[in-house]
Amino acid sequence: VMMLGGKLYLLTSFHNEAKKKNYLFTQRIDNRSLNLKKDLQMIGEIDTRGVLREGSFDYHISRDSQTILVINKLPNKKSEPERFALRVFDDNFTEQWQKDIHLPYDNQNFSIEEYRVDNAGNVYLLGILYNGNRASYKGRPNYQYIILSYPAAGAQPQQYKLQLRDQFITDLTFRIARNGRLVCSGFYSDVGTASVKGTYLLKIDTKTKEVFQQSLKAFDFDFLLDDYSASRQRRIRQAEAEVNLRNEPELYRYSLDDLILRSDGVVVLIAEQYYVDERSFRDIYTGVFNTNFYYNYNDIIVVNIRPSGEIEWATRIPKRQVSTNDGGYYSSYAMSIVRDKIYFVFNDNRRNYDERNHNNRLYNFNGSNSIIALAEVSKDGGLEVRPLFNNREASIITRPKVCKQTNKREMVIYGEIGRRYRFALLEFGRTSRS
């Protein structure tokens, strides 16, 4: 279900085994009654090779909800470049243009990361091109990010190669500014692909086909140091004082989640420390090897980058969420942008807000002792974190990954445990009600 141009639409797919095709349909939903209207419209199809290989569709809505891109992979041989079908519609689901494309690189060395469409219907695909083995990245980087452009007017496709001189680009995403330029940003490292030293900013003029701005900036030493334990911090500070610091500290395993373009040209990056630990052990009674997976969703960082590329401020939201063999079902966060503030909602341990926690120890989120926390980041990077409500008293555990901002000042919160579920409405600038 999606909202497009103020109207509700339902997208559904149907696999016709007899014709070996997977069809995509759109259908209006009445905004008041929520009943389906009778205007079923087929907007895409894929040739399939059976139930297990039926293919799938995906979509992206433009910044101002004026156009929508529907994309799907087309069948191709393993040794050939991947093929995709691009279809662009307006906010009434009237088709503007469609095209089947071949990627310019073979699928063994090139992978699509994300895709976007602007209000004019121009399509951009972000991919990673590997130089040889994908797993080999010792020494110089063995990959680079590439944006492929497919103009709405039928002009020739373009590609933009994005790279830094000697640093690893560990994460990159892009947005389309209102003037049609592409703004690319993310994190870089001097060490490898698992850590972060700072941010960079690249801007592309889609008319001149040139990268007209490229800048990078390292995080402050103290900000990087906060990622380490107290004992490790002492050793690093001592090594720096003795001019014996071989490698400067870097942030570990941060995943870039969002890039926000503000109206004044400022870029805001949102990232979360996320990684999975795999630990195997042998059962002493059965002799069978078992493996546990530990899902780590920890601190959130918010980085404010000036149009020049300088880091104006960087704020860390402390949290610790480690769970076992559940995929992080109740971990991570939900985010809302309300005027010039950013709000984060996440599960936390009640003991982190106990006045008796004099050592400021960060306790791990525990389902049996959990609360919902609200972190507010102001325009100047100021941070305020406070508890909202107790999960136990609500008889559920909140699932931040599926909570969603529904208008300028509201977020719908969802929680469940077993067969019990509840919704809550959080109104920013007011008290919450359920």
Phi, psi and chi 1 to 4 in degrees:
 res  aa     phi    psi   chi1   chi2   chi3   chi4
   1 VAL       -  136.9  176.7      -      -      -
   2 MET  -142.6  156.6   67.5  172.9   66.7      -
   3 MET  -106.0  124.0  179.7   71.7   75.9      -
   4 LEU  -140.2  119.8 -171.8   65.3      -      -
   5 GLY    59.9   33.0      -      -      -      -
   6 GLY    79.6    1.9      -      -      -      -
   7 LYS  -114.2  148.2  -52.0 -176.7 -167.5   80.2
   8 LEU   -91.3  133.6  -82.5  173.2      -      -
   9 TYR  -128.1  149.3  -71.0   92.9      -      -
  10 LEU  -113.7  126.7  174.8   68.8      -      -
  11 LEU  -104.2  129.0  -68.9 -172.8      -      -
  12 THR  -135.3  150.0   54.1      -      -      -
  13 SER  -120.3  151.4   61.6      -      -      -
  14 PHE  -139.9  126.4  170.3   72.2      -      -
  15 HIS   -94.0  114.5 -178.1 -137.7      -      -
  16 ASN   -92.1  102.5 -171.6  -43.0      -      -
  17 GLU   -66.9  -34.2  -63.9 -175.8   37.6      -
  18 ALA   -65.3  -42.6      -      -      -      -
  19 LYS   -91.8   -3.3  -65.0 -174.2  176.8 -178.4
  20 LYS    52.5   51.8  -64.8 -176.0  177.7 -179.6
  21 LYS  -138.6  146.1  -72.5 -177.5  178.5  -66.9
  22 ASN  -110.8  121.7 -169.5   18.7      -      -
  23 TYR  -105.0  147.9  -62.5  105.3      -      -
  24 LEU  -116.9  131.8 -179.9   67.8      -      -
  25 PHE  -123.1  151.7  -60.8   93.0      -      -
  26 THR  -122.5  147.5 -179.4      -      -      -
  27 GLN  -150.5  135.7 -164.5  167.8    7.3      -
  28 ARG   -71.9  146.7  -80.8  -78.1  -49.7  -80.8
  29 ILE  -115.8  130.6  -59.4  174.3      -      -
  30 ASP   -64.5  124.9 -173.4  -86.3      -      -
  31 ASN   -62.8  -28.6  -74.4   27.4      -      -
  32 ARG   -89.9  -53.7  -69.3 -177.2  175.4  -87.5
  33 SER   -84.6  -18.1   67.9      -      -      -
  34 LEU    63.0   18.3  -60.6 -174.9      -      -
  35 ASN   -85.1  148.4  -68.5  -35.9      -      -
  36 LEU   -73.1  136.5  -74.8  169.2      -      -
  37 LYS   -84.8  172.1  -63.4 -170.0  174.9 -176.1
  38 LYS   -95.6   16.5  -63.9 -178.0  179.3 -179.7
  39 ASP   -94.6   54.9   54.0  -10.3      -      -
  40 LEU   -65.0  129.7 -172.9   68.9      -      -
  41 GLN  -133.4  126.6  174.7 -172.5   -5.1      -
  42 MET   -82.8  128.3 -170.9 -178.5   74.9      -
  43 ILE  -124.0    4.9   59.3  171.9      -      -
  44 GLY  -174.0  156.7      -      -      -      -
  45 GLU  -152.6  151.7   64.9  177.4   65.8      -
  46 ILE  -131.7  132.8  -52.1  173.3      -      -
  47 ASP   -70.3  132.2  -68.1  -32.9      -      -
  48 THR  -120.6  170.2   66.8      -      -      -
  49 ARG  -125.1   28.7  -58.1  175.7 -175.4  176.3
  50 GLY   127.9  173.1      -      -      -      -
  51 VAL   -62.3  -37.4  175.9      -      -      -
  52 LEU   -80.0  -10.1  -61.6  178.8      -      -
  53 ARG  -133.1   53.8  -58.6 -175.6   65.1 -180.0
  54 GLU   -87.6  -10.8   62.3 -176.1   46.2      -
  55 GLY    76.4  170.1      -      -      -      -
  56 SER  -148.2  161.3   61.0      -      -      -
  57 PHE  -109.4  155.0  -60.2   90.8      -      -
  58 ASP  -141.7  167.5 -156.6   -4.4      -      -
  59 TYR  -148.4  162.5   69.6   91.1      -      -
  60 HIS  -146.0  134.7 -179.9  -95.5      -      -
  61 ILE  -100.6  139.4  -60.5  174.2      -      -
  62 SER   -66.8  167.5   67.4      -      -      -
  63 ARG   -55.8  -41.2 -179.5  171.9  178.8  172.5
  64 ASP  -104.0   18.1  -68.4  -23.1      -      -
  65 SER    58.2   35.4  -61.4      -      -      -
  66 GLN   -96.4  -26.2  -65.9 -177.5   13.3      -
  67 THR  -136.4  158.1   57.2      -      -      -
  68 ILE  -135.8  135.1  178.1  171.5      -      -
  69 LEU  -100.1  128.3  164.1   69.1      -      -
  70 VAL  -110.8  126.9  174.8      -      -      -
  71 ILE  -131.6  142.5 -176.9  171.5      -      -
  72 ASN  -150.3  149.5   62.7  -88.2      -      -
  73 LYS   -78.5  140.6 -174.0  177.5  176.7 -178.8
  74 LEU  -102.6  154.1  -62.1  171.3      -      -
  75 PRO   -59.8  141.6  -21.5   32.5      -      -
  76 ASN  -155.3  159.7   68.2  -72.4      -      -
  77 LYS   -75.7  153.6  -65.0 -178.8  179.9  179.6
  78 LYS   -58.4  -35.4 -173.0  175.5 -179.6  179.7
  79 SER   -85.2   -6.0   58.7      -      -      -
  80 GLU   -99.9  159.3  -65.2  178.4  -13.9      -
  81 PRO   -61.0  150.2  -22.5   33.0      -      -
  82 GLU   -68.5  151.4  -72.1 -175.3  -45.6      -
  83 ARG  -120.0  142.3  -60.5  168.9   58.3 -126.9
  84 PHE  -134.2  150.4  -71.9   86.1      -      -
  85 ALA  -103.8  126.2      -      -      -      -
  86 LEU  -110.1  129.9  -52.4  178.1      -      -
  87 ARG  -133.5  127.7  -62.2  177.6 -179.1   86.1
  88 VAL  -115.5  130.2  176.4      -      -      -
  89 PHE  -123.8  156.4  -58.7   86.4      -      -
  90 ASP   -86.0 -173.0   64.5   13.5      -      -
  91 ASP   -75.6    1.4   55.9    5.8      -      -
  92 ASN  -107.1    9.7  -68.7  -48.6      -      -
  93 PHE    60.7   35.1  -96.0  103.0      -      -
  94 THR   -90.8  127.4  -58.7      -      -      -
  95 GLU   -67.4  129.7 -174.3  175.6  -83.1      -
  96 GLN   -93.4  -43.7  -57.9  -59.3  -66.2      -
  97 TRP  -165.8  160.2   64.3  -86.5      -      -
  98 GLN  -147.4  149.6   64.6   85.2   24.9      -
  99 LYS  -159.5  139.6 -174.7  176.1 -176.0  179.7
 100 ASP   -94.4  130.2  -66.5  -14.4      -      -
 101 ILE  -122.4  150.4   62.8  168.5      -      -
 102 HIS  -104.7  129.2  -73.7   80.3      -      -
 103 LEU   -68.6  147.9  -62.7 -175.1      -      -
 104 PRO   -77.9    0.6   25.9  -32.8      -      -
 105 TYR  -131.9  151.3  -53.8   99.7      -      -
 106 ASP   -70.5  154.0   67.2   79.0      -      -
 107 ASN   -74.1   -6.5   59.0    7.5      -      -
 108 GLN   -76.2  -27.5  -60.5  -62.1  -46.3      -
 109 ASN  -117.8    1.5  -64.4  -39.4      -      -
 110 PHE  -137.0  133.7 -170.5   75.9      -      -
 111 SER  -136.1  139.3   61.2      -      -      -
 112 ILE   -81.8  130.5  -65.2  -66.3      -      -
 113 GLU   -99.1  -44.0  -64.3  -70.8  -63.3      -
 114 GLU  -160.6  167.5   59.4  179.6  -59.6      -
 115 TYR  -145.1  150.6   25.6   81.5      -      -
 116 ARG  -144.8  157.7  -62.3 -168.0  171.7  -86.7
 117 VAL  -132.8  141.6   61.3      -      -      -
 118 ASP   -96.4  178.5   63.9   16.5      -      -
 119 ASN   -67.2  -21.2  -70.0  -29.5      -      -
 120 ALA   -85.6   -5.9      -      -      -      -
 121 GLY    94.0    7.1      -      -      -      -
 122 ASN   -75.9  137.7  -58.0  -56.6      -      -
 123 VAL  -110.2  138.5  174.0      -      -      -
 124 TYR  -130.4  130.6  -59.1   92.2      -      -
 125 LEU  -114.3  130.2  -52.0 -177.4      -      -
 126 LEU  -102.2  126.8  172.1   65.9      -      -
 127 GLY  -136.8  168.6      -      -      -      -
 128 ILE  -116.2  127.0  -62.5 -179.4      -      -
 129 LEU  -105.0  119.6  176.8   62.8      -      -
 130 TYR   -95.9  144.5  -67.1   88.7      -      -
 131 ASN  -103.1   89.2  179.7   20.0      -      -
 132 GLY    88.9 -142.6      -      -      -      -
 133 ASN   -65.1  127.2 -171.2  -13.8      -      -
 134 ARG   -64.5  -30.0  -63.5 -169.7 -177.2 -164.4
 135 ALA   -83.2   -7.0      -      -      -      -
 136 SER   -98.3  110.7  174.6      -      -      -
 137 TYR  -139.7   26.9   51.2   79.4      -      -
 138 LYS   -76.4  144.7  -64.9 -179.7  179.8  179.3
 139 GLY    79.4 -129.5      -      -      -      -
 140 ARG   -76.2  153.7  -65.3 -178.0   60.1   81.7
 141 PRO   -57.2  142.3  -22.4   32.2      -      -
 142 ASN  -106.7   19.4   77.1  -40.4      -      -
 143 TYR  -148.7  165.4   60.3   84.4      -      -
 144 GLN  -148.9  152.2   66.8  178.9  129.6      -
 145 TYR   -86.2  141.9  -76.2   86.6      -      -
 146 ILE  -135.6  134.6  -66.5  177.3      -      -
 147 ILE  -106.0  125.5  -67.9  179.6      -      -
 148 LEU  -100.9  130.6  -56.4  174.7      -      -
 149 SER  -113.3  131.2  166.2      -      -      -
 150 TYR  -124.3   98.3  -62.9   91.8      -      -
 151 PRO   -68.0  150.4  -18.3   31.8      -      -
 152 ALA   -71.2  -29.1      -      -      -      -
 153 ALA   -78.9    2.1      -      -      -      -
 154 GLY    86.8    8.5      -      -      -      -
 155 ALA   -68.2  170.3      -      -      -      -
 156 GLN   -66.4  140.0  -71.9  -63.5  -44.7      -
 157 PRO   -60.3  150.9  -20.0   31.5      -      -
 158 GLN  -123.3  160.1  -59.6  -71.6  -29.7      -
 159 GLN  -137.9  143.4   61.3  174.4  -68.5      -
 160 TYR  -122.5  120.6  -52.9   96.1      -      -
 161 LYS   -93.6  125.7  -63.2 -177.6  177.9 -179.8
 162 LEU  -115.6  121.3  -50.1  171.2      -      -
 163 GLN  -159.2  156.8   56.0 -172.5  -21.6      -
 164 LEU  -105.9  158.9  -56.7  175.9      -      -
 165 ARG   -60.8  -62.8  -71.5 -175.4  178.5  178.6
 166 ASP  -121.8   -2.5  -60.9  -47.7      -      -
 167 GLN   -96.8  154.2  -69.7   81.5   10.5      -
 168 PHE   -79.6  130.3  -71.1   89.2      -      -
 169 ILE   -84.1  109.8  -67.7 -179.1      -      -
 170 THR   -87.7  -24.2   59.6      -      -      -
 171 ASP  -154.1  141.0 -106.9  -38.5      -      -
 172 LEU  -147.1  136.4 -176.7  146.8      -      -
 173 THR  -140.1  170.8 -170.7      -      -      -
 174 PHE  -146.4  157.7   76.1  103.3      -      -
 175 ARG  -135.0  160.7  -63.1  -66.9 -176.3  -91.1
 176 ILE  -103.2  116.0  -53.4  168.5      -      -
 177 ALA   -72.6  166.4      -      -      -      -
 178 ARG   -64.3  -25.0  -64.0 -169.9 -175.5  -80.4
 179 ASN   -86.2    7.1   57.2   12.4      -      -
 180 GLY    88.5   -7.0      -      -      -      -
 181 ARG   -76.5  155.0  -69.0  173.1  172.1  175.4
 182 LEU   -98.1  129.5  -55.6 -176.3      -      -
 183 VAL  -111.4  116.7  179.4      -      -      -
 184 CYS  -113.6  135.9  -49.9      -      -      -
 185 SER  -154.5  167.3 -171.1      -      -      -
 186 GLY   167.3 -149.2      -      -      -      -
 187 PHE  -120.6  153.3  -59.3  122.8      -      -
 188 TYR  -131.6  165.8   75.2   88.7      -      -
 189 SER  -142.8  151.9  169.1      -      -      -
 190 ASP   -93.2   -9.3  -74.2  -18.6      -      -
 191 VAL  -105.5  -54.3  179.1      -      -      -
 192 GLY  -176.3 -163.7      -      -      -      -
 193 THR   -89.4   -1.8   59.5      -      -      -
 194 ALA  -100.6   -2.4      -      -      -      -
 195 SER  -135.9  168.1   59.7      -      -      -
 196 VAL  -132.1  129.5  171.4      -      -      -
 197 LYS  -105.6  -33.6 -177.3  177.1 -178.4  179.8
 198 GLY  -169.5 -165.6      -      -      -      -
 199 THR  -120.4  164.1   66.2      -      -      -
 200 TYR  -138.6  163.9   58.7   88.1      -      -
 201 LEU  -139.6  124.8 -171.2   62.3      -      -
 202 LEU  -124.7  135.8  -56.5  171.4      -      -
 203 LYS  -126.0  135.4  -65.0 -178.0 -179.6  179.5
 204 ILE  -119.3  128.5  -60.0  172.4      -      -
 205 ASP   -89.4  110.5 -170.5  -36.9      -      -
 206 THR   -73.5  -10.9   53.2      -      -      -
 207 LYS   -85.6  -45.2  -66.1 -179.2  179.5  179.3
 208 THR   -87.6  -10.3   62.8      -      -      -
 209 LYS    64.8   31.6  -40.6  -59.7 -179.0 -172.3
 210 GLU  -124.1  148.6  -66.2  179.1  -11.6      -
 211 VAL   -82.6  107.7  177.3      -      -      -
 212 PHE   -99.0   -4.1   68.0   92.2      -      -
 213 GLN  -147.5  134.3  179.4  178.1  -22.2      -
 214 GLN  -146.1  119.3  177.3  173.3  -42.5      -
 215 SER  -146.6  151.2   55.8      -      -      -
 216 LEU  -140.5  151.6   60.1  135.4      -      -
 217 LYS  -147.5  129.6  179.1   66.2  175.8  178.3
 218 ALA   -78.5  151.4      -      -      -      -
 219 PHE   -68.5  156.4  -71.3  117.3      -      -
 220 ASP   -60.7  147.9  -71.1  -19.4      -      -
 221 PHE   -56.5  -44.6 -173.5   82.4      -      -
 222 ASP   -66.3  -35.4  -70.9  -20.6      -      -
 223 PHE   -65.0  -42.0 -177.0   78.8      -      -
 224 LEU   -64.9  -36.6  -65.8  171.3      -      -
 225 LEU   -67.9  -27.4 -143.7   57.1      -      -
 226 ASP   -61.9  -15.7  -77.0  -16.8      -      -
 227 ASP   -78.1   -7.0 -146.3   40.2      -      -
 228 TYR  -109.4  161.7  -64.9   82.6      -      -
 229 SER   -67.6  163.9   64.8      -      -      -
 230 ALA   -61.0  -41.6      -      -      -      -
 231 SER   -66.7  -39.4   58.5      -      -      -
 232 ARG   -68.0  -36.6 -177.4   77.2 -176.5  -82.5
 233 GLN   -61.1  -41.9  -72.8 -174.5   27.6      -
 234 ARG   -62.8  -41.0  -73.2 -166.9  -65.8  -90.0
 235 ARG   -66.3  -40.4  -68.0 -163.7  -62.8  -90.5
 236 ILE   -67.2  -42.1  -66.5  175.1      -      -
 237 ARG   -64.5  -38.5  -72.4 -170.1 -175.0  -80.2
 238 GLN   -66.0  -41.7 -177.2  177.5   -4.9      -
 239 ALA   -64.3  -37.8      -      -      -      -
 240 GLU   -66.5  -41.3 -176.9 -165.2   28.4      -
 241 ALA   -63.4  -31.9      -      -      -      -
 242 GLU   -90.8    7.2  -62.4  172.6   -6.3      -
 243 VAL    52.9   44.2 -163.2      -      -      -
 244 ASN  -125.5   27.7 -169.2   29.5      -      -
 245 LEU   -94.8  103.9 -169.3   62.2      -      -
 246 ARG   -69.4  -47.2  -66.0 -176.7  178.9 -180.0
 247 ASN  -125.4  128.5  -64.5  -50.7      -      -
 248 GLU   -67.4  151.0  -66.5 -174.1   11.1      -
 249 PRO   -64.2  152.1   23.2  -33.4      -      -
 250 GLU  -138.2  157.1  -65.2 -164.8   -0.1      -
 251 LEU   -73.3  145.5  -56.4  179.6      -      -
 252 TYR  -109.1  125.4  177.5   71.5      -      -
 253 ARG    56.8   54.7  -67.7  -71.3 -172.1 -173.3
 254 TYR   -99.4  132.7  -85.1   81.6      -      -
 255 SER  -105.0  125.0  176.4      -      -      -
 256 LEU   -74.2  120.3  179.8   59.5      -      -
 257 ASP  -102.1  -35.9  -68.1  -21.8      -      -
 258 ASP  -154.6  154.0 -155.4   -6.9      -      -
 259 LEU  -130.9  122.7 -173.8  158.8      -      -
 260 ILE  -112.4  127.4  -58.0  166.6      -      -
 261 LEU   -97.5  115.2  -67.0 -177.0      -      -
 262 ARG   -85.4  161.0  -72.6 -168.1   -7.3 -162.8
 263 SER   -66.2  -21.7   57.9      -      -      -
 264 ASP   -91.1   11.0   56.6    1.1      -      -
 265 GLY    90.8   -5.2      -      -      -      -
 266 VAL   -73.7  142.1  167.1      -      -      -
 267 VAL  -108.8  131.3  171.5      -      -      -
 268 VAL  -116.3  125.2 -179.2      -      -      -
 269 LEU  -104.7  138.7  -63.8 -179.2      -      -
 270 ILE  -120.0  127.8  -46.6  -69.2      -      -
 271 ALA  -142.2  157.8      -      -      -      -
 272 GLU  -135.6  140.3 -179.5 -178.8   34.9      -
 273 GLN   -73.9  117.7 -172.4 -178.8   55.8      -
 274 TYR  -140.8  128.9  165.9   72.7      -      -
 275 TYR  -160.6  163.2   57.8   94.4      -      -
 276 VAL  -120.5  126.2 -178.8      -      -      -
 277 ASP   -96.8  134.4  -77.0  -28.4      -      -
 278 GLU  -114.6  121.4 -178.6  179.2  -22.6      -
 279 ARG  -128.7  124.1  -56.3  175.3 -168.4  173.9
 280 SER  -108.0  148.1  -60.9      -      -      -
 281 PHE  -149.3  160.1   62.4   94.7      -      -
 282 ARG  -107.3  128.2 -177.1  174.9 -178.7  177.4
 283 ASP   -69.5  123.1 -169.4  -63.2      -      -
 284 ILE   -69.5  -19.1   59.8  174.3      -      -
 285 TYR   -92.2  -41.5  -61.5  105.4      -      -
 286 THR   -99.1  -19.9   64.3      -      -      -
 287 GLY    77.2    4.8      -      -      -      -
 288 VAL   -86.0  138.3  176.2      -      -      -
 289 PHE   -83.5  132.4  -83.5   92.6      -      -
 290 ASN  -121.2  153.3  -63.2  -58.9      -      -
 291 THR  -127.9  130.9  -59.6      -      -      -
 292 ASN  -109.1  143.3  -74.8  -31.0      -      -
 293 PHE  -114.0  124.2  -64.7   90.6      -      -
 294 TYR  -106.8  116.8  -63.8   85.7      -      -
 295 TYR   -95.9  118.0  -66.9   86.2      -      -
 296 ASN  -106.9  114.3  -62.8  -97.8      -      -
 297 TYR  -121.2  102.0  -71.2   83.3      -      -
 298 ASN  -114.9 -140.0  -62.7  -36.2      -      -
 299 ASP   -51.6  147.9  -66.0   -2.3      -      -
 300 ILE  -104.8  138.2  -56.5  167.1      -      -
 301 ILE  -120.4  141.4   59.1  173.3      -      -
 302 VAL  -121.3  123.8 -175.8      -      -      -
 303 VAL  -120.6  125.5 -173.1      -      -      -
 304 ASN  -103.7  116.7 -159.1   76.2      -      -
 305 ILE  -112.9  124.1  -54.1  173.8      -      -
 306 ARG   -65.7  159.6  -65.0 -169.4 -179.0  102.5
 307 PRO   -55.3  -24.8  -26.3   34.8      -      -
 308 SER   -77.9  -13.1   62.6      -      -      -
 309 GLY   104.1   -9.0      -      -      -      -
 310 GLU   -74.1  142.9  -68.7  -70.2  -45.9      -
 311 ILE   -80.5  113.6  -63.1  176.1      -      -
 312 GLU   -76.3  -43.2 -174.6  174.4    7.3      -
 313 TRP  -160.9  157.7   51.2  -99.9      -      -
 314 ALA  -137.3  128.4      -      -      -      -
 315 THR  -119.9  135.6  -62.4      -      -      -
 316 ARG  -107.8  129.2 -179.8 -168.8  -59.4  -89.6
 317 ILE  -103.7  107.6  -57.2  170.6      -      -
 318 PRO   -74.0  131.3   25.7  -31.5      -      -
 319 LYS  -158.5  156.0   71.8  177.8  177.6   70.9
 320 ARG  -138.2  116.4 -169.9  167.2 -172.2  -92.7
 321 GLN  -133.4  104.5  -60.7  168.6  -35.4      -
 322 VAL  -124.6  122.1 -175.3      -      -      -
 323 SER  -133.1  164.9   57.2      -      -      -
 324 THR  -119.2  127.9  -52.2      -      -      -
 325 ASN    55.8   33.7  -61.7  -29.9      -      -
 326 ASP  -129.6    3.4   68.2  -16.3      -      -
 327 GLY    69.2   14.9      -      -      -      -
 328 GLY    69.1   42.0      -      -      -      -
 329 TYR   -56.2  -40.8 -163.5   71.2      -      -
 330 TYR  -106.9   11.9  -63.1  107.0      -      -
 331 SER   -97.3 -173.1  -63.3      -      -      -
 332 SER    71.5 -152.3 -161.0      -      -      -
 333 TYR  -152.2  165.8   64.1   90.1      -      -
 334 ALA  -117.1  150.1      -      -      -      -
 335 MET  -130.6  143.0 -175.7 -176.6   77.6      -
 336 SER  -134.8  141.2  -74.0      -      -      -
 337 ILE  -107.5  118.3  -58.0  172.7      -      -
 338 VAL  -125.4  105.8 -178.7      -      -      -
 339 ARG    55.2 -117.2  -62.2  178.0   68.4   87.3
 340 ASP  -101.9   19.4   58.7   -5.2      -      -
 341 LYS  -122.4  154.6  -64.1 -179.5  179.7  179.2
 342 ILE  -120.7  131.0  -53.7  176.2      -      -
 343 TYR  -114.0  141.1  -67.4   90.8      -      -
 344 PHE  -125.1  133.7  -61.9   86.4      -      -
 345 VAL  -117.9  127.8  172.5      -      -      -
 346 PHE  -155.1  159.3   55.0   90.2      -      -
 347 ASN   -76.7  138.5  -75.0  -49.1      -      -
 348 ASP  -143.3  168.2 -154.0  -10.2      -      -
 349 ASN   -87.1  132.3 -167.6  -49.8      -      -
 350 ARG   -59.3  -29.2 -178.8  178.8   58.7   82.1
 351 ARG   -67.3  -20.0  -61.0  171.5   70.2 -176.6
 352 ASN   -69.3  -12.0  -69.5  -33.0      -      -
 353 TYR  -114.5   14.8  -57.3   87.3      -      -
 354 ASP   -83.7  127.7 -166.3  -30.5      -      -
 355 GLU   -62.6  -19.1  -65.6  179.8   -5.3      -
 356 ARG   -81.4   -3.6  -65.9  168.5  -66.6 -179.4
 357 ASN   -82.0   69.9 -174.8   14.2      -      -
 358 HIS   -68.4  -26.7  -59.4  -62.4      -      -
 359 ASN   -84.8    2.4  -64.7  -34.6      -      -
 360 ASN    54.1   36.4  -67.4  -38.5      -      -
 361 ARG   -67.1  140.6  175.1 -178.1  173.4 -176.7
 362 LEU   -97.5  109.0 -170.0   60.0      -      -
 363 TYR   -86.4  146.5  -70.6   92.4      -      -
 364 ASN   -72.9  142.3 -177.2   45.8      -      -
 365 PHE   -56.4  129.4  154.4   65.4      -      -
 366 ASN  -129.9  124.5 -174.6  -45.2      -      -
 367 GLY   -56.2  -31.0      -      -      -      -
 368 SER   -86.7   -7.9   62.1      -      -      -
 369 ASN  -138.2   45.3 -169.7   29.1      -      -
 370 SER  -113.2  152.4   67.4      -      -      -
 371 ILE  -129.6  166.6   62.2  165.3      -      -
 372 ILE   -95.4  127.0  -83.8  -68.8      -      -
 373 ALA  -107.1  148.7      -      -      -      -
 374 LEU  -121.1  120.0  175.9   68.5      -      -
 375 ALA  -106.7  128.9      -      -      -      -
 376 GLU  -114.1  121.0  176.0 -173.6  -54.2      -
 377 VAL  -109.2  120.3  179.4      -      -      -
 378 SER   -85.7  176.2   59.3      -      -      -
 379 LYS   -63.1  -28.4 -172.8  177.3 -179.0  179.9
 380 ASP   -95.7    9.9   60.5   -0.2      -      -
 381 GLY    91.8    0.1      -      -      -      -
 382 GLY   -63.0  145.6      -      -      -      -
 383 LEU  -125.9  133.6  173.3   65.5      -      -
 384 GLU  -133.8  126.0 -179.4 -177.3   -8.6      -
 385 VAL  -121.6  131.6 -174.9      -      -      -
 386 ARG  -146.7  154.3   57.6 -174.1 -180.0  -86.9
 387 PRO   -76.3  144.9   25.6  -32.0      -      -
 388 LEU   -99.1  -58.9  -84.0 -177.1      -      -
 389 PHE  -156.2  164.6   61.5   83.5      -      -
 390 ASN   -91.3  125.2 -168.1  -54.4      -      -
 391 ASN   -60.5  -37.8  -83.7  -41.4      -      -
 392 ARG   -63.9  -42.5  176.0 -178.2  -70.7 -178.2
 393 GLU   -64.6  -30.2  -66.6  175.4   -2.1      -
 394 ALA   -84.0   -5.4      -      -      -      -
 395 SER    62.7   28.5  -58.9      -      -      -
 396 ILE  -146.0  175.3   48.7   88.2      -      -
 397 ILE  -122.7  127.5  -58.0  177.9      -      -
 398 THR   -69.6  143.4  -57.4      -      -      -
 399 ARG  -111.3   91.5  -70.4 -172.2   57.5 -160.8
 400 PRO   -59.1  -32.2  -24.6   35.0      -      -
 401 LYS   -63.0  -22.9  -67.4  177.3 -176.9  177.2
 402 VAL  -109.0    1.8  -64.0      -      -      -
 403 CYS   -72.4  152.5  -61.1      -      -      -
 404 LYS  -149.5  138.2 -169.7  173.2 -177.0   63.1
 405 GLN   -74.3  126.9 -177.1  172.8    1.2      -
 406 THR  -106.6  -20.7   50.4      -      -      -
 407 ASN  -155.4 -167.1   67.1   25.7      -      -
 408 LYS   -62.5  -27.2  -67.8 -178.9  179.1 -180.0
 409 ARG  -129.5   13.7  -73.8 -172.1  173.9  -89.0
 410 GLU  -132.8  146.8  -67.6 -177.6  -10.9      -
 411 MET  -132.8  135.5  171.8 -174.1  -76.8      -
 412 VAL   -91.8  125.2  171.8      -      -      -
 413 ILE  -106.1  135.7  -63.7  177.1      -      -
 414 TYR  -123.9  137.5  170.5   77.5      -      -
 415 GLY  -140.7  156.7      -      -      -      -
 416 GLU  -154.8  160.5   65.2  178.7   44.1      -
 417 ILE  -160.0  122.3 -171.9  167.0      -      -
 418 GLY    62.1 -126.0      -      -      -      -
 419 ARG   -97.3    4.0  -65.4 -173.4  176.7 -177.0
 420 ARG   -93.7  135.8 -176.4 -164.1  -55.7  -88.7
 421 TYR  -143.4  154.3   63.8   89.1      -      -
 422 ARG  -145.6  152.2  -64.1 -173.8   69.9  177.1
 423 PHE  -114.0  150.9  -69.7   93.0      -      -
 424 ALA  -137.5  151.3      -      -      -      -
 425 LEU  -111.3  119.6 -178.4   65.4      -      -
 426 LEU  -102.1  120.6  177.6   62.2      -      -
 427 GLU  -108.4  115.1  -62.6 -179.8  -42.0      -
 428 PHE   -75.8  136.0  -59.7   98.6      -      -
 429 GLY    89.1   -6.2      -      -      -      -
 430 ARG  -133.2 -178.2  -50.4  178.8 -176.1   93.0
 431 THR   -81.7  154.3   56.7      -      -      -
 432 SER   -81.0  151.9   62.7      -      -      -
 433 ARG  -134.0  151.3   71.2  172.3 -170.8  -97.5
 434 SER  -120.9      -   60.8      -      -      -
